[in-house]
Amino acid sequence: MFHPSTQRLIDYWRDRKGDAPFLTDLHARDLRGEDLLSLWALSHRLELKSSLEIARRRCQPVVVTADIRAQGVASVGMEVMFAPLRGVNGETDRFLGIYQPIAMMARLEGRPAYELGVRQIQSLGLADQDGPQLRLATLNGRRIA
């Protein structure tokens, strides 16, 4: 037996999920075991990979504002949040993610996404952590960098 709030969330999810899971339906395939980067436009993969690596190292979430692209229809806006999770050894070894459409999914007319495109990537870290992390370096008490 689950806590009543947990059960309400489970029931809500079951009511909303429909016949096919959203991601499987959107991409028209089972994504288990698939490389996450393969869902994104080739020209955006390096930028996304770099952002995810920074998020992993800093253990801070990142939000990607993106386009869902399908053949023959206008793209649909979406936000994808990636939150790094630490494993039992204390290392960040996976991400928890959420897809959140920010436009009407009906605009896709039931067509599967062939790729996702990046509009913007935003770190959710502190403002002073958005740029390079610089440190003062010394050698034998003498400043070298």
Summary of the structure (lengths in Angstrom):
residues: 145
radius of gyration: 19.6
end to end distance: 59.4
largest distance: 67.1
contacts: 318
relative contact order: 0.17
helix: 33%
strand: 32%
